[in-house]
Amino acid sequence: MARVGLIMGSDSDWPQVKKAADVLDGFGVEWEAVVASAHRSPERVTRWVREAPQRGVQVIIAAAGLAAHLPGVVAAQTTLPVIGLPIEAGALRGVDALYSIVQMPPGVPVATVGINAGRNAGLLAVQMLALADQELRARLAHYKEEVAQESAAADRRLQEMLKAETGE
């Protein structure tokens, strides 16, 4: 049963949304994905959002570019947490989408990640789910340890390069 719903306004958004799906796969979190546009198929959006809890969805990642109304439209119709994923598109290269998603009116919050930050959207969904899932929380803690170790290894490489450059 899908715990995370991935909704995007166009299939051209999939390369960025797939980054979230890959993170979810890495943590063993099931997901479902759908293309439903806030502008071209609003009834489909409404139906998908309203039926999401019955399908087991606990968190929604909504991706959109340009005007990026989809995350807000989704959030207006559910009590589930919604993560907005702005997609780089058009002349403003995603800045318009970022502003549209992050500037929600009071009472309709949408958690927002950076432009094309599908990986962070997936990680934020995992963190939300981990609040009520000890096994997932343990996997997330292990992931955070690995990230810290990678950072420490990068610092060691930098220090070695600096020593080589300065002859110390």
SULGIQUI-V841432 format. One record per residue. N is the residue number from 0. RES is the residue in three letters. PHI is phi in whole degrees, 0 to 359 (NA if undefined). BURIAL is + if it has 16 or more other ideal C-beta (glycine too) atoms within 10 Angstrom, else -. Layout:
# SULGIQUI-V841432
n=N res=RES phi=PHI burial=BURIAL
n=N res=RES phi=PHI burial=BURIAL
This chain:
# SULGIQUI-V841432
n=0 res=MET phi=NA burial=-
n=1 res=ALA phi=292 burial=+
n=2 res=ARG phi=260 burial=+
n=3 res=VAL phi=235 burial=+
n=4 res=GLY phi=257 burial=+
n=5 res=LEU phi=250 burial=+
n=6 res=ILE phi=235 burial=+
n=7 res=MET phi=223 burial=+
n=8 res=GLY phi=284 burial=+
n=9 res=SER phi=208 burial=+
n=10 res=ASP phi=290 burial=-
n=11 res=SER phi=292 burial=-
n=12 res=ASP phi=280 burial=+
n=13 res=TRP phi=304 burial=+
n=14 res=PRO phi=305 burial=-
n=15 res=GLN phi=280 burial=+
n=16 res=VAL phi=293 burial=+
n=17 res=LYS phi=300 burial=-
n=18 res=LYS phi=299 burial=+
n=19 res=ALA phi=292 burial=+
n=20 res=ALA phi=299 burial=+
n=21 res=ASP phi=296 burial=-
n=22 res=VAL phi=297 burial=+
n=23 res=LEU phi=300 burial=+
n=24 res=ASP phi=301 burial=-
n=25 res=GLY phi=298 burial=-
n=26 res=PHE phi=262 burial=+
n=27 res=GLY phi=73 burial=-
n=28 res=VAL phi=263 burial=+
n=29 res=GLU phi=285 burial=-
n=30 res=TRP phi=217 burial=+
n=31 res=GLU phi=229 burial=+
n=32 res=ALA phi=226 burial=+
n=33 res=VAL phi=210 burial=-
n=34 res=VAL phi=260 burial=+
n=35 res=ALA phi=207 burial=+
n=36 res=SER phi=265 burial=+
n=37 res=ALA phi=299 burial=+
n=38 res=HIS phi=259 burial=-
n=39 res=ARG phi=268 burial=-
n=40 res=SER phi=216 burial=-
n=41 res=PRO phi=298 burial=-
n=42 res=GLU phi=294 burial=-
n=43 res=ARG phi=295 burial=-
n=44 res=VAL phi=301 burial=+
n=45 res=THR phi=301 burial=+
n=46 res=ARG phi=298 burial=-
n=47 res=TRP phi=299 burial=+
n=48 res=VAL phi=295 burial=+
n=49 res=ARG phi=292 burial=-
n=50 res=GLU phi=270 burial=-
n=51 res=ALA phi=305 burial=+
n=52 res=PRO phi=300 burial=-
n=53 res=GLN phi=293 burial=-
n=54 res=ARG phi=272 burial=-
n=55 res=GLY phi=97 burial=-
n=56 res=VAL phi=293 burial=+
n=57 res=GLN phi=244 burial=+
n=58 res=VAL phi=218 burial=+
n=59 res=ILE phi=240 burial=+
n=60 res=ILE phi=253 burial=+
n=61 res=ALA phi=245 burial=+
n=62 res=ALA phi=250 burial=+
n=63 res=ALA phi=199 burial=+
n=64 res=GLY phi=244 burial=+
n=65 res=LEU phi=55 burial=+
n=66 res=ALA phi=295 burial=-
n=67 res=ALA phi=53 burial=+
n=68 res=HIS phi=280 burial=+
n=69 res=LEU phi=306 burial=+
n=70 res=PRO phi=302 burial=+
n=71 res=GLY phi=292 burial=+
n=72 res=VAL phi=297 burial=+
n=73 res=VAL phi=296 burial=+
n=74 res=ALA phi=298 burial=+
n=75 res=ALA phi=291 burial=+
n=76 res=GLN phi=247 burial=+
n=77 res=THR phi=211 burial=-
n=78 res=THR phi=264 burial=-
n=79 res=LEU phi=290 burial=+
n=80 res=PRO phi=294 burial=+
n=81 res=VAL phi=240 burial=+
n=82 res=ILE phi=253 burial=+
n=83 res=GLY phi=271 burial=+
n=84 res=LEU phi=242 burial=+
n=85 res=PRO phi=288 burial=+
n=86 res=ILE phi=252 burial=+
n=87 res=GLU phi=294 burial=-
n=88 res=ALA phi=198 burial=+
n=89 res=GLY phi=71 burial=-
n=90 res=ALA phi=297 burial=-
n=91 res=LEU phi=268 burial=-
n=92 res=ARG phi=55 burial=-
n=93 res=GLY phi=99 burial=+
n=94 res=VAL phi=295 burial=-
n=95 res=ASP phi=297 burial=+
n=96 res=ALA phi=295 burial=+
n=97 res=LEU phi=301 burial=+
n=98 res=TYR phi=297 burial=-
n=99 res=SER phi=298 burial=+
n=100 res=ILE phi=282 burial=+
n=101 res=VAL phi=283 burial=-
n=102 res=GLN phi=263 burial=-
n=103 res=MET phi=281 burial=+
n=104 res=PRO phi=289 burial=-
n=105 res=PRO phi=305 burial=-
n=106 res=GLY phi=94 burial=-
n=107 res=VAL phi=228 burial=-
n=108 res=PRO phi=285 burial=-
n=109 res=VAL phi=226 burial=+
n=110 res=ALA phi=293 burial=+
n=111 res=THR phi=231 burial=+
n=112 res=VAL phi=255 burial=+
n=113 res=GLY phi=290 burial=-
n=114 res=ILE phi=299 burial=+
n=115 res=ASN phi=61 burial=+
n=116 res=ALA phi=268 burial=+
n=117 res=GLY phi=302 burial=+
n=118 res=ARG phi=298 burial=+
n=119 res=ASN phi=294 burial=+
n=120 res=ALA phi=298 burial=+
n=121 res=GLY phi=297 burial=+
n=122 res=LEU phi=295 burial=+
n=123 res=LEU phi=295 burial=+
n=124 res=ALA phi=298 burial=+
n=125 res=VAL phi=298 burial=+
n=126 res=GLN phi=298 burial=-
n=127 res=MET phi=297 burial=+
n=128 res=LEU phi=293 burial=+
n=129 res=ALA phi=292 burial=+
n=130 res=LEU phi=302 burial=-
n=131 res=ALA phi=242 burial=-
n=132 res=ASP phi=218 burial=+
n=133 res=GLN phi=298 burial=-
n=134 res=GLU phi=296 burial=-
n=135 res=LEU phi=294 burial=+
n=136 res=ARG phi=298 burial=-
n=137 res=ALA phi=293 burial=-
n=138 res=ARG phi=296 burial=+
n=139 res=LEU phi=293 burial=+
n=140 res=ALA phi=298 burial=-
n=141 res=HIS phi=298 burial=-
n=142 res=TYR phi=301 burial=-
n=143 res=LYS phi=298 burial=-
n=144 res=GLU phi=296 burial=-
n=145 res=GLU phi=298 burial=-
n=146 res=VAL phi=298 burial=-
n=147 res=ALA phi=296 burial=-
n=148 res=GLN phi=295 burial=-
n=149 res=GLU phi=297 burial=-
n=150 res=SER phi=295 burial=-
n=151 res=ALA phi=296 burial=-
n=152 res=ALA phi=295 burial=-
n=153 res=ALA phi=296 burial=-
n=154 res=ASP phi=295 burial=-
n=155 res=ARG phi=300 burial=-
n=156 res=ARG phi=298 burial=-
n=157 res=LEU phi=298 burial=-
n=158 res=GLN phi=299 burial=-
n=159 res=GLU phi=294 burial=-
n=160 res=MET phi=296 burial=-
n=161 res=LEU phi=296 burial=-
n=162 res=LYS phi=297 burial=-
n=163 res=ALA phi=295 burial=-
n=164 res=GLU phi=289 burial=-
n=165 res=THR phi=267 burial=-
n=166 res=GLY phi=76 burial=-
n=167 res=GLU phi=276 burial=-
